Amino acid sequence: MARRPISAELDGRVRAAARDRCGYCLSPQHLVMARLQIEHIVPIAKGGSDEEVNLWLACPICNGHKSDKTGAPDPETGQPALLFNPRTQVWSEHFQWVDGGLRIAGKTPIGRATVAALYLGDDPDAIEVRSYWVLAGWHPPKS
């Protein structure tokens, strides 16, 4: 089934609500060379919709790793956990910056599962880019 395009109006509302930054790694649009993508919190493949309540922004790295995932095992307990929902949950309650802002660590089962599933602490490209942002004084962002 072909996906319907997201209207410019809806795209603008989602970008404004997300404050023009990735809901997972908090990378801001003005520092990301690629356009942040409108992502489906619950992927279409898993029954999600194009309704605004199911849309948020993600950088291409996070969105690529997320793919059609909605949950993952918590690496600490092995128990299943839902992935972080940037529209309804508070980033700082589930994640923290570590290693001087280079990596993201999970603080809760949701945070740890999301970090593992989206490689938030291990993606070498993201870590390299963040290292330059740290040197420039642009990172880590306030959640």
Backbone as a ProteinNet text record, in pm:
[ID]
protein_1_A
[PRIMARY]
MARRPISAELDGRVRAAARDRCGYCLSPQHLVMARLQIEHIVPIAKGGSDEEVNLWLACPICNGHKSDKTGAPDPETGQPALLFNPRTQVWSEHFQWVDGGLRIAGKTPIGRATVAALYLGDDPDAIEVRSYWVLAGWHPPKS
[TERTIARY]
83.5	0	88.2	62.7	139.5	104.4	208	184.8	145.7	53	15.1	121.2	149.5	246.3	188.7	277.5	238.8	225.8	117.6	96.3	200.3	225.7	320.9	275.9	145.8	92.4	119.7	92.6	117.5	267.4	347	492.4	539.8	489.2	527.8	488.4	369.6	325.3	412.1	445.7	530.1	668.6	726	858.2	856.9	752.9	743.2	729.4	645.2	626.9	756.5	833.1	959.4	1075.1	1047.5	1149.2	1264.8	1230.4	1328.6	1449.6	1421.8	1530.6	1480.7	1573.3	1541.4	1486	1379.1	1317.8	1398.7	1496.1	1572.5	1711.6	1787.4	1924.2	1934	1825.1	1814	1899	1948.1	2024.7	1936.4	1980.4	1899.6	1916.3	1809.9	1812.4	1926.6	1955.1	2059.1	2199.9	2217.9	2348.7	2352.8	2237.9	2231.1	2228.2	2317.9	2324.7	2204	2146.1	2026.7	1902.5	1796.3	1669.6	1619.5	1580.7	1518.5	1390.9	1365	1254	1133.3	1015.3	892.6	886.6	883.8	880.1	751	714.5	594.4	635.1	584.8	618.7	578.4	455.4	413.4	416.9	510.9	526.3	399.1	380.6	268.3	264	381.3	389.3	336.6	329.6	280.4	143.1	74.3	-60.7	-69.3	42.8	41.5	-26.5	-53.5	-126.2	-43.5	-95.7	-35.6	-94.7	-166.5	-223.6	-112.6	-133.2	-31.5	17.6	-69.8	-30.1	69	86.3	177.7	303.4	322	434.5	528.3	657.5	759	876.8	980.7	1100.3	1207.9	1282	1398.1	1506.2	1629.5	1739.8	1748	1812.3	1821.4	1888	1987	2053.3	1955.1	1888.7	1794.1	1677.9	1624.1	1510.3	1549.3	1670.7	1717.7	1731.6	1783.2	1796.3	1660.4	1570.5	1438.9	1359.1	1360.8	1290.1	1145.5	1103.8	965.2	955.8	1057.6	1057.9	961.9	896.3	814.6	861.2	944.1	996.1	1124.5	1190.6	1316.2	1339.8	1425.2	1457.1	1538.4	1510.4	1593.4	1722.3	1837.6	1962.1	1999	1948.7	1981.8	1903.1	1776.2	1690.4	1651.8	1665.1	1620.9	1471.1	1399.4	1254.4	1217.9	1105.8	1063.2	1022.7	1052.5	1015.5	975.8	881.2	845.1	957.3	968	1063.7	1009	1099	1066.2	971.5	872.8	778.1	808.9	876.3	915.4	798	683.5	566.5	505.3	511.7	441.5	532	658.9	748.4	857.9	917.2	1019.5	1157.4	1237.3	1368.1	1454	1464.9	1555.6	1512.7	1390.7	1347.6	1397.5	1429.8	1468	1613.1	1678.7	1813.2	1902	2031.3	2130.3	2249.4	2318	2440.3	2554.4	2640.7	2759.2	2879.8	2997.3	3122.3	3133	3102.7	3115.7	3018.4	2907.6	2807.2	2819.5	2911.2	2927.5	2823.3	2781.7	2689.8	2566.9	2461.5	2337.4	2325.8	2292.2	2269.7	2125.3	2066	1930.4	1927.8	1826.5	1809.7	1695.4	1610	1491	1486.4	1397.8	1384.6	1354.9	1266.4	1234.9	1359.2	1431.6	1552.4	1659.2	1683.2	1786.4	1749	1622.3	1577.9	1592.1	1559.2	1569.3	1715	1800.3	1943.2	1996.4	1959.5	2007.8	1951.2	1822	1756.4	1800.5	1825.2	1861.4	2012	2089.4	2234.8	2273.5	2197.3	2222.1	2356.1	2407.5	2535.7	2651.6	2622.9	2727.6	2744.4	2657.2	2670.3	2796.6	2894.9	3022.9	3010.5	2921.5	2904.1	2848.6	2749	2689.4	2791.8	2870.3	2970.6	3075.9	3119.9	3219.9	3165.6	3044.8	2986	2967	2915.3	2896.5	3028.3	3138.4	3267.9	3304.8	3273.7	3300.7	3206.2	3080.8	2985.4	3027.9	3079.9	3128.6	3244.7	3340	3454.5	3410.8	3306.5	3256.2	3170.8	3136.9	3053.6	2905	2865.1	2725.4	2652	2723.9	2668.3	2727.5	2657.1	2524.9	2413.3	2300.1	2187.8	2115.6	2039.9	1949.8	1831.2	1787.7	1673.2	1548.9
-118.1	0	124.7	215.9	339.5	430.7	491	582.7	718.7	781.4	917.7	1013.7	1116.9	1215.7	1293.7	1334.4	1418.8	1561.5	1627.9	1764.2	1859.2	1967.2	2068.2	2126.5	2142.8	2197.2	2102.1	1973.3	1874.8	1862.2	1860.1	1856.4	1972.7	2091.7	2209.8	2198.9	2145.6	2130	2029.2	1919.6	1817.5	1875.5	1945.8	2004.9	2107.6	2186.2	2284.9	2215.4	2114.2	2042.4	1975.1	1923.3	1855.5	1953.8	2081.1	2185.7	2163.2	2111.2	2089	2008.1	1901.5	1812.7	1668.6	1576.2	1434.4	1401	1325.3	1287.5	1186.9	1123.7	1017.2	1063.3	1121.9	1164.6	1315.5	1387.1	1532	1614.2	1553.9	1630.5	1736.3	1863.3	1970.6	1980.6	2021.5	2033	2121	2229.5	2321.5	2261.7	2147	2081.8	1953.8	1907.9	1783.1	1818.5	1759.7	1794.6	1744	1632.2	1579.8	1635.5	1639.8	1686.2	1584.2	1631.2	1541.9	1485.8	1360.5	1288.9	1282.5	1292.7	1266.1	1115.2	1071.2	927.5	889.9	765.1	710.5	642	691.4	632.4	485	458.3	320.7	311	234.2	227.7	180.9	229.3	187.5	34.6	-27.6	-173.8	-245.2	-172.2	-230.8	-175.2	-115.8	-65.6	80.8	152.1	294.9	374.6	498.6	584.3	707.9	786.8	914.4	1029.1	995.8	1100.2	1170	1296.8	1378.2	1316.9	1254.5	1195.1	1080.6	1030.1	919.9	964.9	1094.4	1145.6	1228.3	1218.2	1298.5	1312.1	1379.1	1394	1296.2	1247	1163.4	1194.2	1190.2	1205.9	1077.5	1082.9	962.9	844.5	870.5	759.7	691.2	767.7	708	641.5	708.8	652.3	523.9	519.9	399.1	282.5	308	201.6	160.5	258	225.9	138.3	172.6	95.2	70.9	-55	-83.8	-134.9	-105.2	-152	-70.1	-136.9	-69.3	-105.1	-206.2	-250.3	-326.6	-354	-429.2	-479.5	-578.2	-623.2	-517.2	-503.2	-420.5	-498.8	-446	-521.8	-557.4	-481.6	-507.3	-624.9	-636.7	-740.9	-850	-821	-914.5	-911.9	-832.9	-823.2	-731.5	-762.1	-674.3	-536.2	-434.4	-296.8	-225.2	-135.2	-49.9	49.3	96.7	202	335.7	428.6	563.5	630.2	700.1	776.4	924.6	989	1128.9	1225.7	1184	1272.3	1277.8	1167.5	1161.4	1143.7	1111.5	1087.9	1193.5	1212.4	1314.4	1250.7	1304	1248	1228.3	1331.4	1326.7	1227	1180.1	1077.2	939	921.7	790.6	781.1	897	897.7	998.6	978.4	1076.9	1075	1188.9	1197.4	1143.5	1061.8	1008.7	1030.5	1003	1020	1161.1	1259.2	1398.9	1441.4	1370	1404.5	1326.6	1229.8	1151.9	1041.8	987.3	873.4	901.2	828.3	833.6	701.9	709.9	590.2	591.3	474.1	461.6	454.8	518	518.4	428.4	388.9	309.3	193.3	95.5	-10.6	44.9	143.3	205.2	271.4	345.2	411.7	313.1	209.9	112	34.7	-3.4	-75.4	13	141	233.4	257.2	274.8	292.7	172.5	52.4	-68.9	-80.5	-59.5	-78.4	24.9	148.3	256	284.6	204.3	220.4	361.9	417.9	555.3	572.6	466.9	477.2	425.9	365.6	295.2	331.3	410.3	437.5	520	464.6	535.2	668.3	677.2	803.9	911.5	875.2	972	1016.3	922.8	957.3	1051	1024.6	1111.8	1253.5	1264	1396.4	1468.3	1396.6	1459.3	1508.1	1436.7	1478.9	1618	1646.3	1779.3	1883.3	1843.4	1935.6	1969.9	1870.5	1894.4	1993	1971.8	2062.3	2205.3	2218.4	2351	2414.2	2335.1	2386.6	2383	2306.1	2298.9	2179.9	2097.2	1970.9	1936.2	1867	1807.1	1910	1883.2	1976.6	1961.9	2060.4	2050.9	1966.1	1877.7	1793.3	1875.6
0	0	0	-89.5	-98.3	18.4	74.7	185.2	131.6	202.4	166.9	217	141.4	189.6	308.1	396.6	510.3	457	488.4	439.1	497.7	426.8	474	606.9	623.3	748.3	865.2	845.9	950.6	977.4	872.8	886.8	974.5	948.7	1026.2	1171.9	1198.2	1337.8	1412.5	1345.8	1409.7	1437.3	1340.6	1359.8	1472.9	1481.9	1589.5	1725.3	1733	1859.3	1903.4	1807.6	1837.5	1856.3	1840.5	1852.9	1755.8	1636.6	1529.4	1574.8	1650.7	1690	1697.4	1684.4	1690.2	1828.6	1831.1	1957.8	2037.1	1976.6	2042.2	2084.2	1993.7	2027.3	2049.8	2029.5	2049.3	1952.3	1845.6	1747	1683.4	1687	1630.1	1478.2	1412.1	1266.3	1218	1289	1239.5	1244.3	1310.8	1312.6	1229.5	1184.4	1108.2	960.5	883.5	741.1	662.8	703	636.3	704.9	630.6	687.4	788.9	908.4	1004.9	943.7	973.1	910.2	1001.8	941.2	1016.9	1034.5	1158.6	1185	1254.3	1236.3	1298.7	1428.2	1540.3	1669.7	1669.9	1631.2	1602.3	1450	1396.8	1251.9	1180.8	1059.3	976.1	967.8	955	944.2	1068.7	1181.1	1305.7	1342.9	1246	1270.6	1306.4	1300.5	1330.3	1220.5	1250.6	1156.1	1122.4	1028.6	992	1074	1180.4	1265.5	1342.9	1370.4	1436	1566.8	1642.6	1771.2	1754.9	1633.4	1607.9	1532.3	1516.6	1438	1524.4	1493.7	1561.8	1467	1509	1426.9	1471.5	1374.7	1403.7	1301.7	1347.7	1253.5	1170.7	1054.7	971.2	1040.8	1128.3	1197.7	1292.6	1377.8	1473	1400.4	1299.7	1227.2	1155.1	1101.1	1034.8	1130.3	1249.3	1348.2	1405	1418.8	1475.9	1380.9	1253.7	1152.4	1196.1	1206.1	1245.4	1389.7	1469.2	1608.5	1694.2	1787.1	1888.4	2028.9	2039.2	2167.8	2148.4	2260.7	2259.7	2401.3	2417.4	2552.9	2627.9	2755.5	2843.2	2864.3	2822.1	2833.3	2977.5	3072.6	3213.4	3270.4	3231.3	3289.7	3191	3060.3	2958.4	2934.9	3011.6	2997.8	2880.9	2812.2	2702.7	2754.4	2675.9	2709.5	2581.9	2594.8	2482.5	2457.5	2334.2	2304.4	2354.2	2374.9	2419.1	2320.7	2374.1	2292.5	2313.7	2219	2238.6	2243.7	2198.9	2203.4	2342.5	2417.3	2545.5	2666.7	2644.6	2757.3	2760.5	2878	2899.4	2883.9	2792.2	2759.3	2884.6	2967.7	3082.7	3189.9	3185.7	3280.1	3238.4	3111.8	3059.4	3013.2	2990.5	2934.9	3006.5	2989.2	3034.3	2939.6	2933.2	2853.4	2936.9	2876.9	2942.9	2852.1	2905.4	2830.1	2773.4	2857.7	2815.5	2707.9	2693.6	2593.8	2464.7	2458.9	2336.4	2322.6	2435.3	2432.2	2517.1	2484.1	2560.8	2635.6	2764	2845	2893.9	2900.7	2950.9	3102.5	3162	3306.9	3352	3259.8	3289.9	3190.5	3212.6	3111.5	2972.5	2963.4	2833.8	2775.4	2857.1	2809.8	2765.7	2847.4	2811.7	2685.9	2672	2551.9	2428.8	2441.7	2329	2291.7	2390.3	2362.9	2285.9	2329.5	2262.3	2121	2106.4	1976.5	1872.9	1916.5	1824.8	1824.7	1896.8	1904.5	1948.9	2042.5	2084.9	2155.9	2212.6	2279.8	2197.8	2081.8	2009.1	1862.9	1804.2	1661	1636.9	1565.8	1550	1476.2	1378.9	1307.1	1399.1	1479.6	1572.1	1676	1727.2	1828.7	1770.6	1648.5	1587.5	1568.1	1515.5	1494	1627.1	1726.9	1858.7	1916.5	1889.2	1944.3	1892.1	1766.8	1712.2	1772	1792.9	1855	1997.4	2070.7	2206.8	2202.6	2110.6	2098.3	2067.1	1988.3	1951.4	2061.4	2164.3	2272.8	2242.2	2142.4	2101.4	2163.7	2235.3	2281.4	2416.8	2504.3	2485.2	2502.5	2437.7	2447.5	2580.3	2613.1	2728	2682.9	2766.4	2727.2	2744
[MASK]
+++++++++++++++++++++++++++++++++++++++++++++++++++++++++++++++++++++++++++++++++++++++++++++++++++++++++++++++++++++++++++++++++++++++++++++++

